[in-house]
Amino acid sequence: MIRYWIKFSFENYASIPYGTRIGCGVTAINYQDAISIVEEKLFRNNPMAPIEHLVENIDISTLDVNHVLPNMGLPNIRGIWFPLGYD
């Protein structure tokens, strides 16, 4: 399993999924699996916002200690672990 941190470009994007302005954490088998999870769970099969930045094998200790770390799910399980509520 691979941990990804994805930041989206929300310029001119009408419906921003709740909690995703700072990014999204997802664990998946590979890049395509990660994108599929994000499209299905986060964007609910609506057009996905463009990816501004993507980090593969993100070291979670580098993420925001005041917001992301205390509010994330388990990053070793396939699915979205930040923000919570998109399982």
PDB file of N, CA, C and O in Angstrom:
ATOM      1  N   MET A   1       0.841  -1.180   0.000  1.00  0.00           N
ATOM      2  CA  MET A   1       0.000   0.000   0.000  1.00  0.00           C
ATOM      3  C   MET A   1       0.888   1.246   0.000  1.00  0.00           C
ATOM      4  O   MET A   1       1.962   1.271   0.602  1.00  0.00           O
ATOM      5  N   ILE A   2       0.415   2.255  -0.681  1.00  0.00           N
ATOM      6  CA  ILE A   2       1.168   3.505  -0.831  1.00  0.00           C
ATOM      7  C   ILE A   2       0.321   4.659  -0.292  1.00  0.00           C
ATOM      8  O   ILE A   2      -0.859   4.786  -0.617  1.00  0.00           O
ATOM      9  N   ARG A   3       0.948   5.495   0.538  1.00  0.00           N
ATOM     10  CA  ARG A   3       0.272   6.692   1.059  1.00  0.00           C
ATOM     11  C   ARG A   3       0.515   7.862   0.107  1.00  0.00           C
ATOM     12  O   ARG A   3       1.649   8.121  -0.298  1.00  0.00           O
ATOM     13  N   TYR A   4      -0.551   8.555  -0.242  1.00  0.00           N
ATOM     14  CA  TYR A   4      -0.469   9.727  -1.115  1.00  0.00           C
ATOM     15  C   TYR A   4      -1.018  10.940  -0.373  1.00  0.00           C
ATOM     16  O   TYR A   4      -1.962  10.839   0.410  1.00  0.00           O
ATOM     17  N   TRP A   5      -0.400  12.088  -0.641  1.00  0.00           N
ATOM     18  CA  TRP A   5      -0.950  13.370  -0.192  1.00  0.00           C
ATOM     19  C   TRP A   5      -1.215  14.172  -1.456  1.00  0.00           C
ATOM     20  O   TRP A   5      -0.309  14.405  -2.256  1.00  0.00           O
ATOM     21  N   ILE A   6      -2.445  14.584  -1.627  1.00  0.00           N
ATOM     22  CA  ILE A   6      -2.857  15.266  -2.850  1.00  0.00           C
ATOM     23  C   ILE A   6      -3.398  16.644  -2.503  1.00  0.00           C
ATOM     24  O   ILE A   6      -4.268  16.782  -1.643  1.00  0.00           O
ATOM     25  N   LYS A   7      -2.880  17.654  -3.171  1.00  0.00           N
ATOM     26  CA  LYS A   7      -3.421  19.006  -3.072  1.00  0.00           C
ATOM     27  C   LYS A   7      -4.073  19.326  -4.410  1.00  0.00           C
ATOM     28  O   LYS A   7      -3.504  19.084  -5.474  1.00  0.00           O
ATOM     29  N   PHE A   8      -5.272  19.870  -4.330  1.00  0.00           N
ATOM     30  CA  PHE A   8      -6.034  20.178  -5.523  1.00  0.00           C
ATOM     31  C   PHE A   8      -5.994  21.675  -5.810  1.00  0.00           C
ATOM     32  O   PHE A   8      -5.801  22.494  -4.912  1.00  0.00           O
ATOM     33  N   SER A   9      -6.176  22.005  -7.061  1.00  0.00           N
ATOM     34  CA  SER A   9      -6.312  23.389  -7.476  1.00  0.00           C
ATOM     35  C   SER A   9      -7.804  23.676  -7.557  1.00  0.00           C
ATOM     36  O   SER A   9      -8.500  23.145  -8.422  1.00  0.00           O
ATOM     37  N   PHE A  10      -8.288  24.518  -6.654  1.00  0.00           N
ATOM     38  CA  PHE A  10      -9.718  24.784  -6.589  1.00  0.00           C
ATOM     39  C   PHE A  10     -10.114  26.103  -7.219  1.00  0.00           C
ATOM     40  O   PHE A  10     -11.242  26.555  -7.021  1.00  0.00           O
ATOM     41  N   GLU A  11      -9.231  26.734  -7.967  1.00  0.00           N
ATOM     42  CA  GLU A  11      -9.603  27.963  -8.655  1.00  0.00           C
ATOM     43  C   GLU A  11     -10.773  27.692  -9.589  1.00  0.00           C
ATOM     44  O   GLU A  11     -10.748  26.757 -10.389  1.00  0.00           O
ATOM     45  N   ASN A  12     -11.779  28.516  -9.472  1.00  0.00           N
ATOM     46  CA  ASN A  12     -12.967  28.399 -10.320  1.00  0.00           C
ATOM     47  C   ASN A  12     -13.657  27.045 -10.217  1.00  0.00           C
ATOM     48  O   ASN A  12     -14.328  26.618 -11.156  1.00  0.00           O
ATOM     49  N   TYR A  13     -13.497  26.371  -9.090  1.00  0.00           N
ATOM     50  CA  TYR A  13     -14.147  25.083  -8.894  1.00  0.00           C
ATOM     51  C   TYR A  13     -15.340  25.288  -7.968  1.00  0.00           C
ATOM     52  O   TYR A  13     -15.175  25.730  -6.831  1.00  0.00           O
ATOM     53  N   ALA A  14     -16.519  24.975  -8.441  1.00  0.00           N
ATOM     54  CA  ALA A  14     -17.760  25.317  -7.741  1.00  0.00           C
ATOM     55  C   ALA A  14     -17.962  24.570  -6.429  1.00  0.00           C
ATOM     56  O   ALA A  14     -18.305  25.192  -5.423  1.00  0.00           O
ATOM     57  N   SER A  15     -17.761  23.271  -6.409  1.00  0.00           N
ATOM     58  CA  SER A  15     -18.076  22.509  -5.196  1.00  0.00           C
ATOM     59  C   SER A  15     -16.812  21.856  -4.628  1.00  0.00           C
ATOM     60  O   SER A  15     -16.378  20.797  -5.082  1.00  0.00           O
ATOM     61  N   ILE A  16     -16.245  22.512  -3.635  1.00  0.00           N
ATOM     62  CA  ILE A  16     -15.041  21.995  -2.981  1.00  0.00           C
ATOM     63  C   ILE A  16     -15.472  21.000  -1.905  1.00  0.00           C
ATOM     64  O   ILE A  16     -16.228  21.367  -1.004  1.00  0.00           O
ATOM     65  N   PRO A  17     -15.012  19.755  -1.977  1.00  0.00           N
ATOM     66  CA  PRO A  17     -15.370  18.794  -0.928  1.00  0.00           C
ATOM     67  C   PRO A  17     -14.905  19.297   0.439  1.00  0.00           C
ATOM     68  O   PRO A  17     -13.790  19.798   0.581  1.00  0.00           O
ATOM     69  N   TYR A  18     -15.761  19.157   1.425  1.00  0.00           N
ATOM     70  CA  TYR A  18     -15.500  19.640   2.770  1.00  0.00           C
ATOM     71  C   TYR A  18     -14.160  19.120   3.298  1.00  0.00           C
ATOM     72  O   TYR A  18     -13.865  17.928   3.209  1.00  0.00           O
ATOM     73  N   GLY A  19     -13.360  20.028   3.844  1.00  0.00           N
ATOM     74  CA  GLY A  19     -12.116  19.661   4.505  1.00  0.00           C
ATOM     75  C   GLY A  19     -10.926  19.435   3.609  1.00  0.00           C
ATOM     76  O   GLY A  19      -9.885  18.983   4.086  1.00  0.00           O
ATOM     77  N   THR A  20     -11.037  19.734   2.322  1.00  0.00           N
ATOM     78  CA  THR A  20      -9.957  19.393   1.392  1.00  0.00           C
ATOM     79  C   THR A  20      -9.103  20.571   0.950  1.00  0.00           C
ATOM     80  O   THR A  20      -8.220  20.395   0.111  1.00  0.00           O
ATOM     81  N   ARG A  21      -9.331  21.743   1.474  1.00  0.00           N
ATOM     82  CA  ARG A  21      -8.537  22.898   1.040  1.00  0.00           C
ATOM     83  C   ARG A  21      -7.047  22.705   1.291  1.00  0.00           C
ATOM     84  O   ARG A  21      -6.227  23.154   0.490  1.00  0.00           O
ATOM     85  N   ILE A  22      -6.685  22.052   2.379  1.00  0.00           N
ATOM     86  CA  ILE A  22      -5.250  21.868   2.671  1.00  0.00           C
ATOM     87  C   ILE A  22      -4.695  20.587   2.061  1.00  0.00           C
ATOM     88  O   ILE A  22      -3.480  20.397   2.023  1.00  0.00           O
ATOM     89  N   GLY A  23      -5.560  19.718   1.590  1.00  0.00           N
ATOM     90  CA  GLY A  23      -5.112  18.496   0.947  1.00  0.00           C
ATOM     91  C   GLY A  23      -5.953  17.300   1.334  1.00  0.00           C
ATOM     92  O   GLY A  23      -6.907  17.392   2.107  1.00  0.00           O
ATOM     93  N   CYS A  24      -5.562  16.177   0.767  1.00  0.00           N
ATOM     94  CA  CYS A  24      -6.279  14.922   0.977  1.00  0.00           C
ATOM     95  C   CYS A  24      -5.257  13.811   1.122  1.00  0.00           C
ATOM     96  O   CYS A  24      -4.320  13.716   0.328  1.00  0.00           O
ATOM     97  N   GLY A  25      -5.430  12.977   2.122  1.00  0.00           N
ATOM     98  CA  GLY A  25      -4.570  11.815   2.300  1.00  0.00           C
ATOM     99  C   GLY A  25      -5.318  10.560   1.901  1.00  0.00           C
ATOM    100  O   GLY A  25      -6.451  10.339   2.330  1.00  0.00           O
ATOM    101  N   VAL A  26      -4.686   9.746   1.084  1.00  0.00           N
ATOM    102  CA  VAL A  26      -5.310   8.502   0.624  1.00  0.00           C
ATOM    103  C   VAL A  26      -4.258   7.416   0.539  1.00  0.00           C
ATOM    104  O   VAL A  26      -3.125   7.659   0.121  1.00  0.00           O
ATOM    105  N   THR A  27      -4.643   6.223   0.937  1.00  0.00           N
ATOM    106  CA  THR A  27      -3.772   5.056   0.817  1.00  0.00           C
ATOM    107  C   THR A  27      -4.375   4.137  -0.230  1.00  0.00           C
ATOM    108  O   THR A  27      -5.570   3.844  -0.211  1.00  0.00           O
ATOM    109  N   ALA A  28      -3.520   3.686  -1.147  1.00  0.00           N
ATOM    110  CA  ALA A  28      -4.015   2.881  -2.267  1.00  0.00           C
ATOM    111  C   ALA A  28      -2.944   1.904  -2.740  1.00  0.00           C
ATOM    112  O   ALA A  28      -1.794   1.957  -2.305  1.00  0.00           O
ATOM    113  N   ILE A  29      -3.343   1.025  -3.625  1.00  0.00           N
ATOM    114  CA  ILE A  29      -2.435   0.028  -4.194  1.00  0.00           C
ATOM    115  C   ILE A  29      -1.421   0.699  -5.112  1.00  0.00           C
ATOM    116  O   ILE A  29      -0.245   0.336  -5.124  1.00  0.00           O
ATOM    117  N   ASN A  30      -1.888   1.690  -5.887  1.00  0.00           N
ATOM    118  CA  ASN A  30      -1.021   2.423  -6.811  1.00  0.00           C
ATOM    119  C   ASN A  30      -1.689   3.760  -7.128  1.00  0.00           C
ATOM    120  O   ASN A  30      -2.756   4.071  -6.600  1.00  0.00           O
ATOM    121  N   TYR A  31      -1.055   4.538  -7.985  1.00  0.00           N
ATOM    122  CA  TYR A  31      -1.566   5.868  -8.326  1.00  0.00           C
ATOM    123  C   TYR A  31      -2.983   5.793  -8.888  1.00  0.00           C
ATOM    124  O   TYR A  31      -3.856   6.540  -8.445  1.00  0.00           O
ATOM    125  N   GLN A  32      -3.225   4.918  -9.843  1.00  0.00           N
ATOM    126  CA  GLN A  32      -4.550   4.836 -10.460  1.00  0.00           C
ATOM    127  C   GLN A  32      -5.612   4.440  -9.442  1.00  0.00           C
ATOM    128  O   GLN A  32      -6.736   4.940  -9.493  1.00  0.00           O
ATOM    129  N   ASP A  33      -5.271   3.558  -8.528  1.00  0.00           N
ATOM    130  CA  ASP A  33      -6.193   3.168  -7.465  1.00  0.00           C
ATOM    131  C   ASP A  33      -6.497   4.375  -6.576  1.00  0.00           C
ATOM    132  O   ASP A  33      -7.645   4.578  -6.179  1.00  0.00           O
ATOM    133  N   ALA A  34      -5.479   5.173  -6.263  1.00  0.00           N
ATOM    134  CA  ALA A  34      -5.675   6.366  -5.437  1.00  0.00           C
ATOM    135  C   ALA A  34      -6.631   7.339  -6.120  1.00  0.00           C
ATOM    136  O   ALA A  34      -7.542   7.871  -5.486  1.00  0.00           O
ATOM    137  N   ILE A  35      -6.422   7.566  -7.402  1.00  0.00           N
ATOM    138  CA  ILE A  35      -7.296   8.475  -8.153  1.00  0.00           C
ATOM    139  C   ILE A  35      -8.725   7.935  -8.181  1.00  0.00           C
ATOM    140  O   ILE A  35      -9.677   8.702  -8.041  1.00  0.00           O
ATOM    141  N   SER A  36      -8.879   6.644  -8.356  1.00  0.00           N
ATOM    142  CA  SER A  36     -10.219   6.042  -8.370  1.00  0.00           C
ATOM    143  C   SER A  36     -10.929   6.237  -7.036  1.00  0.00           C
ATOM    144  O   SER A  36     -12.118   6.553  -7.000  1.00  0.00           O
ATOM    145  N   ILE A  37     -10.194   6.049  -5.936  1.00  0.00           N
ATOM    146  CA  ILE A  37     -10.778   6.237  -4.606  1.00  0.00           C
ATOM    147  C   ILE A  37     -11.211   7.691  -4.427  1.00  0.00           C
ATOM    148  O   ILE A  37     -12.313   7.960  -3.949  1.00  0.00           O
ATOM    149  N   VAL A  38     -10.347   8.620  -4.809  1.00  0.00           N
ATOM    150  CA  VAL A  38     -10.648  10.047  -4.661  1.00  0.00           C
ATOM    151  C   VAL A  38     -11.851  10.435  -5.511  1.00  0.00           C
ATOM    152  O   VAL A  38     -12.732  11.157  -5.043  1.00  0.00           O
ATOM    153  N   GLU A  39     -11.899   9.965  -6.752  1.00  0.00           N
ATOM    154  CA  GLU A  39     -13.041  10.283  -7.622  1.00  0.00           C
ATOM    155  C   GLU A  39     -14.338   9.735  -7.042  1.00  0.00           C
ATOM    156  O   GLU A  39     -15.356  10.427  -7.023  1.00  0.00           O
ATOM    157  N   GLU A  40     -14.300   8.498  -6.570  1.00  0.00           N
ATOM    158  CA  GLU A  40     -15.511   7.841  -6.071  1.00  0.00           C
ATOM    159  C   GLU A  40     -15.955   8.388  -4.716  1.00  0.00           C
ATOM    160  O   GLU A  40     -17.129   8.710  -4.533  1.00  0.00           O
ATOM    161  N   LYS A  41     -15.038   8.493  -3.781  1.00  0.00           N
ATOM    162  CA  LYS A  41     -15.404   8.845  -2.408  1.00  0.00           C
ATOM    163  C   LYS A  41     -15.435  10.349  -2.145  1.00  0.00           C
ATOM    164  O   LYS A  41     -16.361  10.850  -1.508  1.00  0.00           O
ATOM    165  N   LEU A  42     -14.439  11.057  -2.627  1.00  0.00           N
ATOM    166  CA  LEU A  42     -14.315  12.473  -2.318  1.00  0.00           C
ATOM    167  C   LEU A  42     -15.166  13.329  -3.252  1.00  0.00           C
ATOM    168  O   LEU A  42     -15.899  14.209  -2.801  1.00  0.00           O
ATOM    169  N   PHE A  43     -15.065  13.073  -4.531  1.00  0.00           N
ATOM    170  CA  PHE A  43     -15.812  13.871  -5.504  1.00  0.00           C
ATOM    171  C   PHE A  43     -17.131  13.222  -5.904  1.00  0.00           C
ATOM    172  O   PHE A  43     -17.894  13.777  -6.695  1.00  0.00           O
ATOM    173  N   ARG A  44     -17.387  12.060  -5.357  1.00  0.00           N
ATOM    174  CA  ARG A  44     -18.649  11.328  -5.570  1.00  0.00           C
ATOM    175  C   ARG A  44     -19.006  11.227  -7.050  1.00  0.00           C
ATOM    176  O   ARG A  44     -20.133  11.493  -7.468  1.00  0.00           O
ATOM    177  N   ASN A  45     -17.989  10.829  -7.829  1.00  0.00           N
ATOM    178  CA  ASN A  45     -18.125  10.622  -9.266  1.00  0.00           C
ATOM    179  C   ASN A  45     -18.455  11.887 -10.060  1.00  0.00           C
ATOM    180  O   ASN A  45     -18.870  11.800 -11.216  1.00  0.00           O
ATOM    181  N   ASN A  46     -18.273  13.065  -9.445  1.00  0.00           N
ATOM    182  CA  ASN A  46     -18.334  14.333 -10.175  1.00  0.00           C
ATOM    183  C   ASN A  46     -16.939  14.594 -10.722  1.00  0.00           C
ATOM    184  O   ASN A  46     -15.994  13.918 -10.317  1.00  0.00           O
ATOM    185  N   PRO A  47     -16.781  15.542 -11.620  1.00  0.00           N
ATOM    186  CA  PRO A  47     -15.439  15.824 -12.141  1.00  0.00           C
ATOM    187  C   PRO A  47     -14.473  16.188 -11.014  1.00  0.00           C
ATOM    188  O   PRO A  47     -14.779  17.028 -10.167  1.00  0.00           O
ATOM    189  N   MET A  48     -13.326  15.556 -11.015  1.00  0.00           N
ATOM    190  CA  MET A  48     -12.322  15.804  -9.996  1.00  0.00           C
ATOM    191  C   MET A  48     -11.599  17.113 -10.294  1.00  0.00           C
ATOM    192  O   MET A  48     -11.308  17.415 -11.452  1.00  0.00           O
ATOM    193  N   ALA A  49     -11.311  17.885  -9.258  1.00  0.00           N
ATOM    194  CA  ALA A  49     -10.541  19.116  -9.421  1.00  0.00           C
ATOM    195  C   ALA A  49      -9.138  18.758  -9.900  1.00  0.00           C
ATOM    196  O   ALA A  49      -8.650  17.667  -9.603  1.00  0.00           O
ATOM    197  N   PRO A  50      -8.484  19.648 -10.631  1.00  0.00           N
ATOM    198  CA  PRO A  50      -7.120  19.371 -11.079  1.00  0.00           C
ATOM    199  C   PRO A  50      -6.175  19.194  -9.885  1.00  0.00           C
ATOM    200  O   PRO A  50      -6.323  19.856  -8.858  1.00  0.00           O
ATOM    201  N   ILE A  51      -5.218  18.303 -10.040  1.00  0.00           N
ATOM    202  CA  ILE A  51      -4.217  18.077  -9.000  1.00  0.00           C
ATOM    203  C   ILE A  51      -3.138  19.143  -9.126  1.00  0.00           C
ATOM    204  O   ILE A  51      -2.530  19.315 -10.182  1.00  0.00           O
ATOM    205  N   GLU A  52      -2.915  19.853  -8.028  1.00  0.00           N
ATOM    206  CA  GLU A  52      -1.885  20.891  -7.983  1.00  0.00           C
ATOM    207  C   GLU A  52      -0.534  20.295  -7.588  1.00  0.00           C
ATOM    208  O   GLU A  52       0.510  20.690  -8.107  1.00  0.00           O
ATOM    209  N   HIS A  53      -0.574  19.325  -6.649  1.00  0.00           N
ATOM    210  CA  HIS A  53       0.659  18.723  -6.139  1.00  0.00           C
ATOM    211  C   HIS A  53       0.320  17.349  -5.571  1.00  0.00           C
ATOM    212  O   HIS A  53      -0.704  17.185  -4.909  1.00  0.00           O
ATOM    213  N   LEU A  54       1.170  16.372  -5.826  1.00  0.00           N
ATOM    214  CA  LEU A  54       0.963  15.023  -5.319  1.00  0.00           C
ATOM    215  C   LEU A  54       2.279  14.493  -4.769  1.00  0.00           C
ATOM    216  O   LEU A  54       3.324  14.606  -5.410  1.00  0.00           O
ATOM    217  N   VAL A  55       2.216  13.909  -3.567  1.00  0.00           N
ATOM    218  CA  VAL A  55       3.391  13.292  -2.964  1.00  0.00           C
ATOM    219  C   VAL A  55       3.090  11.814  -2.761  1.00  0.00           C
ATOM    220  O   VAL A  55       2.127  11.453  -2.084  1.00  0.00           O
ATOM    221  N   GLU A  56       3.914  10.972  -3.347  1.00  0.00           N
ATOM    222  CA  GLU A  56       3.787   9.528  -3.181  1.00  0.00           C
ATOM    223  C   GLU A  56       4.661   9.112  -2.008  1.00  0.00           C
ATOM    224  O   GLU A  56       5.749   9.657  -1.821  1.00  0.00           O
ATOM    225  N   ASN A  57       4.197   8.153  -1.217  1.00  0.00           N
ATOM    226  CA  ASN A  57       4.910   7.689  -0.019  1.00  0.00           C
ATOM    227  C   ASN A  57       5.134   8.830   0.960  1.00  0.00           C
ATOM    228  O   ASN A  57       6.230   8.994   1.496  1.00  0.00           O
ATOM    229  N   ILE A  58       4.093   9.616   1.190  1.00  0.00           N
ATOM    230  CA  ILE A  58       4.192  10.756   2.095  1.00  0.00           C
ATOM    231  C   ILE A  58       4.582  10.294   3.498  1.00  0.00           C
ATOM    232  O   ILE A  58       4.035   9.321   4.017  1.00  0.00           O
ATOM    233  N   ASP A  59       5.517  10.993   4.094  1.00  0.00           N
ATOM    234  CA  ASP A  59       5.891  10.779   5.492  1.00  0.00           C
ATOM    235  C   ASP A  59       4.889  11.576   6.309  1.00  0.00           C
ATOM    236  O   ASP A  59       4.941  12.806   6.317  1.00  0.00           O
ATOM    237  N   ILE A  60       3.980  10.898   6.995  1.00  0.00           N
ATOM    238  CA  ILE A  60       2.904  11.607   7.685  1.00  0.00           C
ATOM    239  C   ILE A  60       3.418  12.550   8.769  1.00  0.00           C
ATOM    240  O   ILE A  60       2.713  13.478   9.164  1.00  0.00           O
ATOM    241  N   SER A  61       4.627  12.325   9.247  1.00  0.00           N
ATOM    242  CA  SER A  61       5.167  13.220  10.274  1.00  0.00           C
ATOM    243  C   SER A  61       5.458  14.612   9.708  1.00  0.00           C
ATOM    244  O   SER A  61       5.689  15.550  10.470  1.00  0.00           O
ATOM    245  N   THR A  62       5.448  14.754   8.385  1.00  0.00           N
ATOM    246  CA  THR A  62       5.691  16.059   7.766  1.00  0.00           C
ATOM    247  C   THR A  62       4.404  16.859   7.572  1.00  0.00           C
ATOM    248  O   THR A  62       4.449  18.015   7.152  1.00  0.00           O
ATOM    249  N   LEU A  63       3.272  16.254   7.873  1.00  0.00           N
ATOM    250  CA  LEU A  63       1.996  16.940   7.687  1.00  0.00           C
ATOM    251  C   LEU A  63       1.683  17.845   8.886  1.00  0.00           C
ATOM    252  O   LEU A  63       2.287  17.710   9.950  1.00  0.00           O
ATOM    253  N   ASP A  64       0.759  18.744   8.704  1.00  0.00           N
ATOM    254  CA  ASP A  64       0.390  19.734   9.719  1.00  0.00           C
ATOM    255  C   ASP A  64       0.085  19.077  11.064  1.00  0.00           C
ATOM    256  O   ASP A  64      -0.834  18.267  11.183  1.00  0.00           O
ATOM    257  N   VAL A  65       0.882  19.447  12.081  1.00  0.00           N
ATOM    258  CA  VAL A  65       0.748  18.831  13.406  1.00  0.00           C
ATOM    259  C   VAL A  65      -0.456  19.355  14.180  1.00  0.00           C
ATOM    260  O   VAL A  65      -0.907  18.712  15.128  1.00  0.00           O
ATOM    261  N   ASN A  66      -0.978  20.506  13.792  1.00  0.00           N
ATOM    262  CA  ASN A  66      -2.108  21.081  14.515  1.00  0.00           C
ATOM    263  C   ASN A  66      -3.465  20.734  13.919  1.00  0.00           C
ATOM    264  O   ASN A  66      -4.488  20.810  14.599  1.00  0.00           O
ATOM    265  N   HIS A  67      -3.469  20.356  12.652  1.00  0.00           N
ATOM    266  CA  HIS A  67      -4.757  20.084  12.022  1.00  0.00           C
ATOM    267  C   HIS A  67      -4.841  18.676  11.427  1.00  0.00           C
ATOM    268  O   HIS A  67      -5.777  17.935  11.724  1.00  0.00           O
ATOM    269  N   VAL A  68      -3.876  18.308  10.596  1.00  0.00           N
ATOM    270  CA  VAL A  68      -3.965  17.021   9.904  1.00  0.00           C
ATOM    271  C   VAL A  68      -3.729  15.851  10.859  1.00  0.00           C
ATOM    272  O   VAL A  68      -4.574  14.963  10.974  1.00  0.00           O
ATOM    273  N   LEU A  69      -2.597  15.847  11.537  1.00  0.00           N
ATOM    274  CA  LEU A  69      -2.237  14.686  12.376  1.00  0.00           C
ATOM    275  C   LEU A  69      -3.279  14.340  13.440  1.00  0.00           C
ATOM    276  O   LEU A  69      -3.599  13.162  13.602  1.00  0.00           O
ATOM    277  N   PRO A  70      -3.822  15.319  14.174  1.00  0.00           N
ATOM    278  CA  PRO A  70      -4.810  14.933  15.187  1.00  0.00           C
ATOM    279  C   PRO A  70      -6.192  14.607  14.626  1.00  0.00           C
ATOM    280  O   PRO A  70      -7.069  14.154  15.362  1.00  0.00           O
ATOM    281  N   ASN A  71      -6.390  14.832  13.334  1.00  0.00           N
ATOM    282  CA  ASN A  71      -7.722  14.637  12.744  1.00  0.00           C
ATOM    283  C   ASN A  71      -7.732  13.671  11.575  1.00  0.00           C
ATOM    284  O   ASN A  71      -8.578  13.780  10.687  1.00  0.00           O
ATOM    285  N   MET A  72      -6.807  12.731  11.562  1.00  0.00           N
ATOM    286  CA  MET A  72      -6.745  11.788  10.443  1.00  0.00           C
ATOM    287  C   MET A  72      -7.076  10.373  10.897  1.00  0.00           C
ATOM    288  O   MET A  72      -6.973  10.027  12.074  1.00  0.00           O
ATOM    289  N   GLY A  73      -7.472   9.582   9.932  1.00  0.00           N
ATOM    290  CA  GLY A  73      -7.732   8.181  10.191  1.00  0.00           C
ATOM    291  C   GLY A  73      -6.448   7.369  10.069  1.00  0.00           C
ATOM    292  O   GLY A  73      -5.346   7.916  10.116  1.00  0.00           O
ATOM    293  N   LEU A  74      -6.604   6.072   9.912  1.00  0.00           N
ATOM    294  CA  LEU A  74      -5.452   5.178   9.817  1.00  0.00           C
ATOM    295  C   LEU A  74      -4.862   5.199   8.411  1.00  0.00           C
ATOM    296  O   LEU A  74      -5.535   4.809   7.457  1.00  0.00           O
ATOM    297  N   PRO A  75      -3.618   5.647   8.267  1.00  0.00           N
ATOM    298  CA  PRO A  75      -3.018   5.761   6.942  1.00  0.00           C
ATOM    299  C   PRO A  75      -2.491   4.448   6.372  1.00  0.00           C
ATOM    300  O   PRO A  75      -1.961   4.425   5.261  1.00  0.00           O
ATOM    301  N   ASN A  76      -2.632   3.361   7.117  1.00  0.00           N
ATOM    302  CA  ASN A  76      -2.161   2.067   6.619  1.00  0.00           C
ATOM    303  C   ASN A  76      -3.297   1.211   6.063  1.00  0.00           C
ATOM    304  O   ASN A  76      -3.092   0.047   5.718  1.00  0.00           O
ATOM    305  N   ILE A  77      -4.482   1.784   5.980  1.00  0.00           N
ATOM    306  CA  ILE A  77      -5.651   1.072   5.449  1.00  0.00           C
ATOM    307  C   ILE A  77      -6.073   1.755   4.148  1.00  0.00           C
ATOM    308  O   ILE A  77      -6.107   2.983   4.069  1.00  0.00           O
ATOM    309  N   ARG A  78      -6.392   0.959   3.135  1.00  0.00           N
ATOM    310  CA  ARG A  78      -6.795   1.503   1.837  1.00  0.00           C
ATOM    311  C   ARG A  78      -7.995   2.412   1.996  1.00  0.00           C
ATOM    312  O   ARG A  78      -9.015   2.023   2.565  1.00  0.00           O
ATOM    313  N   GLY A  79      -7.866   3.631   1.485  1.00  0.00           N
ATOM    314  CA  GLY A  79      -8.957   4.589   1.508  1.00  0.00           C
ATOM    315  C   GLY A  79      -8.482   5.970   1.903  1.00  0.00           C
ATOM    316  O   GLY A  79      -7.285   6.210   2.063  1.00  0.00           O
ATOM    317  N   ILE A  80      -9.433   6.873   2.060  1.00  0.00           N
ATOM    318  CA  ILE A  80      -9.129   8.251   2.420  1.00  0.00           C
ATOM    319  C   ILE A  80      -8.981   8.348   3.929  1.00  0.00           C
ATOM    320  O   ILE A  80      -9.895   7.988   4.672  1.00  0.00           O
ATOM    321  N   TRP A  81      -7.836   8.832   4.380  1.00  0.00           N
ATOM    322  CA  TRP A  81      -7.593   8.997   5.810  1.00  0.00           C
ATOM    323  C   TRP A  81      -7.580  10.451   6.247  1.00  0.00           C
ATOM    324  O   TRP A  81      -7.577  10.734   7.445  1.00  0.00           O
ATOM    325  N   PHE A  82      -7.574  11.374   5.304  1.00  0.00           N
ATOM    326  CA  PHE A  82      -7.772  12.789   5.611  1.00  0.00           C
ATOM    327  C   PHE A  82      -8.373  13.464   4.391  1.00  0.00           C
ATOM    328  O   PHE A  82      -7.883  13.284   3.276  1.00  0.00           O
ATOM    329  N   PRO A  83      -9.416  14.228   4.589  1.00  0.00           N
ATOM    330  CA  PRO A  83     -10.171  14.433   5.817  1.00  0.00           C
ATOM    331  C   PRO A  83     -11.047  13.225   6.122  1.00  0.00           C
ATOM    332  O   PRO A  83     -11.303  12.390   5.255  1.00  0.00           O
ATOM    333  N   LEU A  84     -11.491  13.149   7.340  1.00  0.00           N
ATOM    334  CA  LEU A  84     -12.348  12.036   7.752  1.00  0.00           C
ATOM    335  C   LEU A  84     -13.752  12.220   7.172  1.00  0.00           C
ATOM    336  O   LEU A  84     -14.158  13.330   6.827  1.00  0.00           O
ATOM    337  N   GLY A  85     -14.470  11.126   7.076  1.00  0.00           N
ATOM    338  CA  GLY A  85     -15.861  11.174   6.637  1.00  0.00           C
ATOM    339  C   GLY A  85     -16.105  10.775   5.198  1.00  0.00           C
ATOM    340  O   GLY A  85     -17.237  10.840   4.720  1.00  0.00           O
ATOM    341  N   TYR A  86     -15.054  10.362   4.499  1.00  0.00           N
ATOM    342  CA  TYR A  86     -15.207   9.970   3.089  1.00  0.00           C
ATOM    343  C   TYR A  86     -14.908   8.488   2.895  1.00  0.00           C
ATOM    344  O   TYR A  86     -14.241   8.115   1.930  1.00  0.00           O
ATOM    345  N   ASP A  87     -15.384   7.653   3.787  1.00  0.00           N
ATOM    346  CA  ASP A  87     -15.139   6.211   3.634  1.00  0.00           C
ATOM    347  C   ASP A  87     -16.276   5.508   2.968  1.00  0.00           C
ATOM    348  O   ASP A  87     -16.220   4.295   2.768  1.00  0.00           O
TER     349      ASP A  87
END
